[in-house]
Amino acid sequence: MKVINLTPHPVQVYTPEQFVNLEQTDDKTWVADGVQGEPVAEYPSQGVARIATSVESVSTYLPVLAGEVVETVYGQITGLGDMKPGDTAIVSLPTKSMAVAAGLVVAKYMVSPYKVVRSRSNGSLVLGCMGFTY
C-alpha cells in the first residue's frame, strides 16, 4: 500500500498551528502569512491524473454573450498510472468528482487536498493543506 500523488505539484500537509496567522475567510478559503517547521507529511508529484476534455461549438445564439460559445465535453480520466489494490491516489477535486460521477471503482481510492491554505499576500501561492477529503 502506498500513496501516489497524481497532481502536478508536491502536496505538503501541516497542522493548523504551523500556519502563521491562519484565517478562514469563507467556507472554502484559508489564508496565512506563512508556515513554520517541516510538514507532517509530504507527497512529491508522481504523475498527473487529468480529465480528458474537448469542446464543441454551440449552435444556439446567445446574444448577451460576446465571443464564441462552446460546450466543454468531459471524457475519460487519464494518467492514473499503475495503481494497485490498496494504493491511495491524491488527485484534484474535479478528477475525484468525475471518477465518482462515472462510477469508476478507483474513485474509492482517491483523495483530494482539504483545507488548502494560500498565501495571504499572493493568493495563487499554495502554502500547504491540513488534510484530505475522501
C-alpha positions in Angstrom: 0.0 0.0 0.0 1.3 3.4 -1.0 0.2 6.9 -1.5 0.6 8.2 -5.1 0.4 12.0 -5.7 -1.1 12.4 -9.2 -1.3 16.2 -9.0 1.2 18.4 -10.9 2.8 19.7 -7.6 4.0 18.3 -4.3 1.4 18.1 -1.6 2.5 19.2 1.9 0.4 18.6 5.0 0.8 20.9 8.0 -1.1 21.2 11.3 -3.2 24.3 11.8 -0.7 25.5 14.4 2.1 25.6 11.9 0.4 28.2 9.7 1.3 31.8 10.7 -1.8 33.9 11.3 -4.1 31.3 9.8 -7.5 32.7 8.9 -10.6 31.2 7.3 -12.0 33.9 5.1 -15.1 32.0 3.9 -16.4 28.4 4.0 -13.8 27.2 1.4 -10.9 29.7 1.7 -8.0 29.6 4.1 -5.1 32.1 4.1 -1.9 32.5 6.2 1.2 34.7 6.2 3.5 31.7 6.1 4.2 28.3 7.5 6.6 27.2 10.3 8.5 24.0 10.5 8.6 20.9 8.5 5.4 19.4 7.0 3.8 16.5 8.8 3.8 14.7 5.5 5.0 15.5 2.0 4.0 13.7 -1.2 6.0 14.5 -4.3 4.2 14.6 -7.7 4.4 11.2 -9.4 2.4 12.0 -12.5 -0.7 13.8 -13.3 -4.3 12.4 -13.5 -6.4 14.5 -15.7 -9.9 14.5 -17.2 -9.8 14.5 -21.0 -11.8 17.3 -22.4 -12.9 18.5 -25.8 -15.0 21.4 -26.9 -18.0 21.5 -29.3 -19.5 24.6 -30.9 -22.9 25.5 -29.6 -25.3 26.4 -32.4 -27.6 28.3 -30.1 -27.2 32.0 -30.4 -26.7 33.7 -27.1 -27.0 37.5 -27.8 -26.0 38.5 -24.2 -22.5 36.9 -24.5 -19.7 38.3 -26.5 -17.4 35.9 -28.4 -17.7 32.3 -29.3 -19.8 30.0 -27.1 -18.7 26.3 -26.8 -19.6 23.3 -24.7 -16.9 21.5 -22.8 -17.3 17.8 -23.0 -15.6 15.6 -20.4 -14.1 12.3 -21.2 -12.0 9.6 -19.6 -9.6 10.1 -16.7 -6.0 9.7 -17.9 -2.7 9.4 -16.0 -3.8 7.0 -13.3 -0.6 5.0 -13.8 -0.1 1.7 -12.2 -2.3 1.9 -9.1 -2.5 -1.4 -7.3 -5.2 -2.6 -4.9 -4.8 -0.8 -1.6 -2.9 2.2 -3.1 -4.3 5.7 -2.4 -4.1 8.4 -5.1 -4.1 12.1 -4.4 -5.9 13.8 -7.2 -7.6 17.2 -7.9 -11.1 17.5 -6.6 -12.6 17.8 -10.2 -10.8 14.5 -11.1 -12.2 12.8 -7.9 -15.6 14.1 -8.6 -15.6 12.9 -12.2 -14.4 9.5 -11.1 -17.3 9.3 -8.7 -19.8 10.5 -11.2 -18.6 8.0 -13.8 -18.9 5.2 -11.3 -15.3 4.2 -11.5 -14.2 1.7 -8.9 -10.9 3.5 -8.5 -12.8 6.6 -7.1 -12.9 5.0 -3.7 -9.1 5.0 -3.6 -8.8 8.7 -4.4 -8.5 11.7 -2.0 -8.1 15.4 -2.6 -6.3 18.0 -0.5 -8.6 19.5 2.1 -8.4 22.9 3.8 -5.8 24.2 1.3 -4.1 27.2 2.7 -2.9 30.0 0.3 -0.6 32.9 1.0 -2.4 36.0 2.2 -0.1 38.2 0.1 -0.2 36.1 -3.1 -3.4 34.1 -3.4 -2.0 31.9 -6.2 0.7 30.5 -3.9 -0.4 27.4 -2.0 1.4 27.0 1.3 0.0 23.6 2.1 -3.1 21.7 3.3 -4.4 20.4 6.6 -5.6 17.1 5.4 -7.6 15.2 2.7 -11.2 14.8 1.6 -12.3 11.3 0.7 
